[in-house]
Amino acid sequence: MTDVDELDIYERIGEDGFRRLVAAFYRQVPADDILGPMYPPDDMAGAEERLRLFLIGRFGGPQTYIEQRGHPRLRMRHAPYHIDGAARDRWMQLMGRALDEAALPPDVDALLRPFFDGVATFMRNA
């Protein structure tokens, strides 16, 4: 059991916590043999910003992502990419490392890990 509700995460870690987490994730992506090719190198900063804004809105912060891009429609937005079990597992591996590096409060970490696991599984399309 955790001490924090999902919608309180932004209140607990703020934009800085999400910035640290997402930056730690995206530092790993360009060199990754599975995920790296899925990201256009000229839009890595854009991808990082979109994930950060999505997470901030999803976990109780400002709804900037929805204001700028509308409903997340995650499966539709990721449909062009071949996301098989290996890609899903690698995404989780890199996000797990990012969570370790970001060193968020344990109760926040305990909510984010299963959230990411579920979303990564949901995103599989191959």
C-alpha atoms as a printed R data frame, in Angstrom:
    type eleno elety resid chain resno      x      y       z
1   ATOM     1    CA   MET     A     1  0.000  0.000   0.000
2   ATOM     2    CA   THR     A     2  1.285  3.453  -0.843
3   ATOM     3    CA   ASP     A     3  0.899  6.765   0.955
4   ATOM     4    CA   VAL     A     4  0.148  8.715  -2.208
5   ATOM     5    CA   ASP     A     5 -2.702  8.609  -4.719
6   ATOM     6    CA   GLU     A     6 -1.842  8.686  -8.438
7   ATOM     7    CA   LEU     A     7 -3.347 12.137  -8.839
8   ATOM     8    CA   ASP     A     8 -1.157 13.463  -6.014
9   ATOM     9    CA   ILE     A     9  2.120 12.492  -7.679
10  ATOM    10    CA   TYR     A    10  2.567 15.852  -9.388
11  ATOM    11    CA   GLU     A    11  2.019 17.573  -6.057
12  ATOM    12    CA   ARG     A    12  4.719 15.370  -4.517
13  ATOM    13    CA   ILE     A    13  7.431 15.552  -7.196
14  ATOM    14    CA   GLY     A    14  6.419 18.536  -9.309
15  ATOM    15    CA   GLU     A    15  7.612 19.313 -12.781
16  ATOM    16    CA   ASP     A    16 11.213 18.844 -11.652
17  ATOM    17    CA   GLY     A    17 10.628 15.207 -10.689
18  ATOM    18    CA   PHE     A    18  9.068 14.431 -14.051
19  ATOM    19    CA   ARG     A    19 11.798 16.379 -15.841
20  ATOM    20    CA   ARG     A    20 14.502 14.309 -14.100
21  ATOM    21    CA   LEU     A    21 12.702 11.035 -14.822
22  ATOM    22    CA   VAL     A    22 11.998 11.694 -18.486
23  ATOM    23    CA   ALA     A    23 15.457 13.157 -19.122
24  ATOM    24    CA   ALA     A    24 17.044 10.060 -17.560
25  ATOM    25    CA   PHE     A    25 14.939  7.877 -19.863
26  ATOM    26    CA   TYR     A    26 15.718  9.789 -23.048
27  ATOM    27    CA   ARG     A    27 19.455  9.934 -22.352
28  ATOM    28    CA   GLN     A    28 19.448  6.176 -22.917
29  ATOM    29    CA   VAL     A    29 17.307  6.051 -26.065
30  ATOM    30    CA   PRO     A    30 19.612  7.277 -28.869
31  ATOM    31    CA   ALA     A    31 22.203  4.546 -28.275
32  ATOM    32    CA   ASP     A    32 19.656  1.780 -27.756
33  ATOM    33    CA   ASP     A    33 19.580 -0.755 -30.598
34  ATOM    34    CA   ILE     A    34 15.835 -1.461 -30.255
35  ATOM    35    CA   LEU     A    35 14.286  1.842 -29.231
36  ATOM    36    CA   GLY     A    36 16.747  4.278 -30.770
37  ATOM    37    CA   PRO     A    37 15.676  3.636 -34.380
38  ATOM    38    CA   MET     A    38 12.038  4.352 -33.482
39  ATOM    39    CA   TYR     A    39 12.827  7.962 -32.592
40  ATOM    40    CA   PRO     A    40 13.683 10.553 -35.235
41  ATOM    41    CA   PRO     A    41 17.019 12.000 -34.079
42  ATOM    42    CA   ASP     A    42 15.894 15.516 -34.971
43  ATOM    43    CA   ASP     A    43 12.866 15.256 -32.658
44  ATOM    44    CA   MET     A    44 14.345 13.684 -29.531
45  ATOM    45    CA   ALA     A    45 13.730 16.899 -27.558
46  ATOM    46    CA   GLY     A    46 10.126 16.950 -28.800
47  ATOM    47    CA   ALA     A    47  9.571 13.331 -27.790
48  ATOM    48    CA   GLU     A    48 10.997 14.077 -24.353
49  ATOM    49    CA   GLU     A    49  8.732 17.098 -23.918
50  ATOM    50    CA   ARG     A    50  5.630 15.183 -25.038
51  ATOM    51    CA   LEU     A    51  6.240 12.334 -22.568
52  ATOM    52    CA   ARG     A    52  6.977 14.779 -19.751
53  ATOM    53    CA   LEU     A    53  3.810 16.801 -20.425
54  ATOM    54    CA   PHE     A    54  1.722 13.632 -20.755
55  ATOM    55    CA   LEU     A    55  2.955 12.301 -17.406
56  ATOM    56    CA   ILE     A    56  2.495 15.642 -15.651
57  ATOM    57    CA   GLY     A    57 -1.119 15.815 -16.813
58  ATOM    58    CA   ARG     A    58 -1.807 12.160 -16.101
59  ATOM    59    CA   PHE     A    59 -0.566 12.433 -12.530
60  ATOM    60    CA   GLY     A    60 -2.347 15.549 -11.334
61  ATOM    61    CA   GLY     A    61 -0.462 18.450 -12.900
62  ATOM    62    CA   PRO     A    62 -1.385 21.020 -15.511
63  ATOM    63    CA   GLN     A    63 -3.195 19.631 -18.547
64  ATOM    64    CA   THR     A    64 -0.790 21.214 -21.042
65  ATOM    65    CA   TYR     A    65 -0.460 17.999 -23.053
66  ATOM    66    CA   ILE     A    66 -4.210 17.797 -23.683
67  ATOM    67    CA   GLU     A    67 -4.436 21.525 -24.380
68  ATOM    68    CA   GLN     A    68 -1.696 21.242 -27.014
69  ATOM    69    CA   ARG     A    69 -2.347 17.796 -28.491
70  ATOM    70    CA   GLY     A    70 -5.812 16.680 -27.453
71  ATOM    71    CA   HIS     A    71 -6.615 13.237 -26.059
72  ATOM    72    CA   PRO     A    72 -3.439 11.151 -25.717
73  ATOM    73    CA   ARG     A    73 -4.705  8.323 -28.004
74  ATOM    74    CA   LEU     A    74 -1.552  6.406 -27.142
75  ATOM    75    CA   ARG     A    75 -2.200  3.330 -29.279
76  ATOM    76    CA   MET     A    76 -3.065  5.399 -32.331
77  ATOM    77    CA   ARG     A    77 -0.027  7.667 -31.951
78  ATOM    78    CA   HIS     A    78  2.272  4.661 -31.598
79  ATOM    79    CA   ALA     A    79  0.652  2.529 -34.329
80  ATOM    80    CA   PRO     A    80  3.345  3.325 -36.931
81  ATOM    81    CA   TYR     A    81  5.995  1.724 -34.712
82  ATOM    82    CA   HIS     A    82  6.646 -2.018 -34.446
83  ATOM    83    CA   ILE     A    83  6.231 -2.571 -30.700
84  ATOM    84    CA   ASP     A    84  6.751 -6.229 -29.956
85  ATOM    85    CA   GLY     A    85  7.657 -7.955 -26.702
86  ATOM    86    CA   ALA     A    86 11.339 -7.088 -27.062
87  ATOM    87    CA   ALA     A    87 10.564 -3.389 -27.588
88  ATOM    88    CA   ARG     A    88  8.141 -3.400 -24.667
89  ATOM    89    CA   ASP     A    89 10.664 -5.066 -22.388
90  ATOM    90    CA   ARG     A    90 13.459 -2.726 -23.446
91  ATOM    91    CA   TRP     A    91 11.250  0.310 -22.844
92  ATOM    92    CA   MET     A    92 10.584 -1.009 -19.348
93  ATOM    93    CA   GLN     A    93 14.286 -1.680 -18.789
94  ATOM    94    CA   LEU     A    94 15.240  1.880 -19.728
95  ATOM    95    CA   MET     A    95 12.364  3.362 -17.727
96  ATOM    96    CA   GLY     A    96 13.354  1.230 -14.737
97  ATOM    97    CA   ARG     A    97 16.879  2.640 -14.928
98  ATOM    98    CA   ALA     A    98 15.441  6.133 -15.270
99  ATOM    99    CA   LEU     A    99 13.290  5.615 -12.174
100 ATOM   100    CA   ASP     A   100 16.351  4.406 -10.271
101 ATOM   101    CA   GLU     A   101 18.349  7.446 -11.388
102 ATOM   102    CA   ALA     A   102 15.559  9.943 -10.655
103 ATOM   103    CA   ALA     A   103 15.355  8.619  -7.074
104 ATOM   104    CA   LEU     A   104 11.744  9.664  -6.580
105 ATOM   105    CA   PRO     A   105 10.079  9.075  -3.205
106 ATOM   106    CA   PRO     A   106  9.499  5.344  -2.676
107 ATOM   107    CA   ASP     A   107  5.704  5.629  -2.588
108 ATOM   108    CA   VAL     A   108  5.711  7.559  -5.886
109 ATOM   109    CA   ASP     A   109  8.087  5.032  -7.445
110 ATOM   110    CA   ALA     A   110  5.808  2.227  -6.228
111 ATOM   111    CA   LEU     A   111  2.887  3.720  -8.177
112 ATOM   112    CA   LEU     A   112  4.798  4.659 -11.316
113 ATOM   113    CA   ARG     A   113  6.420  1.269 -11.959
114 ATOM   114    CA   PRO     A   114  3.167 -0.693 -12.332
115 ATOM   115    CA   PHE     A   115  1.629  2.170 -14.315
116 ATOM   116    CA   PHE     A   116  4.516  2.049 -16.800
117 ATOM   117    CA   ASP     A   117  4.360 -1.742 -16.914
118 ATOM   118    CA   GLY     A   118  0.673 -1.681 -17.795
119 ATOM   119    CA   VAL     A   119  1.030  1.033 -20.413
120 ATOM   120    CA   ALA     A   120  4.050 -0.672 -21.997
121 ATOM   121    CA   THR     A   121  2.080 -3.891 -22.302
122 ATOM   122    CA   PHE     A   122 -0.936 -2.011 -23.698
123 ATOM   123    CA   MET     A   123  1.260 -0.428 -26.376
124 ATOM   124    CA   ARG     A   124  2.308 -3.751 -27.906
125 ATOM   125    CA   ASN     A   125  1.062 -3.997 -31.456
126 ATOM   126    CA   ALA     A   126  3.142 -6.829 -32.879
